Every structure is written in structure tokens, then in C-alpha cells.
Amino acid sequence: MMAKIEIKHLYKQYENQSDYTLKDINLSIEDKQFVAVVGPSGCGKSTLLRCFAGLEEITKGQVMVDDQRFDTIDPRKRNVAMVFQDYALYPHMTVFKNMAYNLKIARQDKETIQEKVEQAADKLQLTDYLEQKPAQLSGGGNVSGSP
């Protein structure tokens, strides 16, 4: 199920910082629109995604999904997962098992897990890599060929 996402005047400031990590972020993503968040290291991409997922509390502003407040929903009930390129993947598990992990924890049945992982892998063009482990994959920018 897709949804319209709106981020309105989002600010994030950590207790030990004098300035905002995220300052007046406004974003509107229409239903079925594909969006990539890109930028240099340290610019706040992960912080923005963590705020959306509820892993970080926003300092001020609103996150809306289908015109309903989303930032006030308990993170466990948001039905949002994040997959990082490197350090948050379980190195001993295949791509499939990494993608299926949160569904397994949520006690989804095996058939549902299989279906959802296959759909996501297809959309992300990862189908050919589902049986590989993270160390077997390239991050895309590594010239030496080692992960």
C-alpha cells in the first residue's frame, strides 16, 4: 500500500549540539512517487529517515502520511523499516534473510515474508543477489572490487 508523505517544517536538534542537524525540512512525496535521498556524508540523510521511522524524536515540525499525523505514532506501529548499505546488515545472513528479518520479528507467516521480500527485491533490482551475503556485494563506489 502506498501513501502520500508530507514533511512540514521539520527540525532536529540533538541535546549536545548548539545548531540544528535538520533545519526547516519540507518535503511532499505523492502516492507511488519514487524518491531518493542523496547528499554528502554528514548532511542529515540518515537523520531524516530515522525521524520518519520514529527512531529519532523530531525537535519540531510534522510528519504526515495521507493527511494524518505520523510522527506521533509509536515507532513499532508505523510499519516502516530501514535498510542501510553497510553497517546495519547482518553479515552472517543472506540478502534475503536481512530483508526478511523485520517481517520475521513481526511474526509474519513464511508465505507473506517470501512474497514481500520478492516484491521488494524486484523493485530494488536485487533479485539476483538474494542468496548472497553482504560481504559478497559491492557498495557501488569501491574501485578495488572488495566490499
Sequence and secondary structure as in RCSB ss.txt:
>XXXX:A:sequence
MMAKIEIKHLYKQYENQSDYTLKDINLSIEDKQFVAVVGPSGCGKSTLLRCFAGLEEITKGQVMVDDQRFDTIDP
RKRNVAMVFQDYALYPHMTVFKNMAYNLKIARQDKETIQEKVEQAADKLQLTDYLEQKPAQLSGGGNVSGSP
>XXXX:A:secstr
    EEEEEEEE  TT SS SEEEEEEEE TT       STTSSHHHHHHHHHTSS  SEEEEEETTEE TTS G
GGS      SSTTS TTS HHHHHHHHHHHTT  HHHHHHHHHHHHHHTT GGGTTS GGGS  SS TTS  
